[in-house]
Amino acid sequence: MTRTVATTLSLSAVVAGVLVSGCSASVHVGKTEPKVSAGKLGDTVAERLAAQTGRPKPDVSCPEDLPGKVGTKTRCTLTADDKSTVGITVTVTSVKGSQINFDIKADNKVTPAPR
């Protein structure tokens, strides 16, 4: 029970850090129609969250590629060690050639691990 509470508090600290300060990132891609692959997006989001919060890189997965079109959104999921999760919305803010800039915003609520 204590481990679950500690992990949930730890995940909550990551979420709070993202919600308070916001987070953004950019990725360079080398295609005529720019997009960020789902794997690259998950890695980039995890790296930005770690840098923003000063905590280890979390496990972030994104189910689909992110097209380089301003306003496009996708949802990713951060999964804690205890399998609790928090949703993350990624929104494209600008595209300059092969560089896609996006904002990252975590949900306010953590979903507890399944029992």
Secondary structure, 3 states (H helix, E strand, C coil): CHHHHHHHHHHHHHHHHHHHHCEEEEEECCCCCCEECHHHHHHHHHHHHHHHHCCCCCEEECCCCEECCCCCEEEEEEECCCCCEEEEEEEEEEEECCEEEEEEEECCCCECCCC
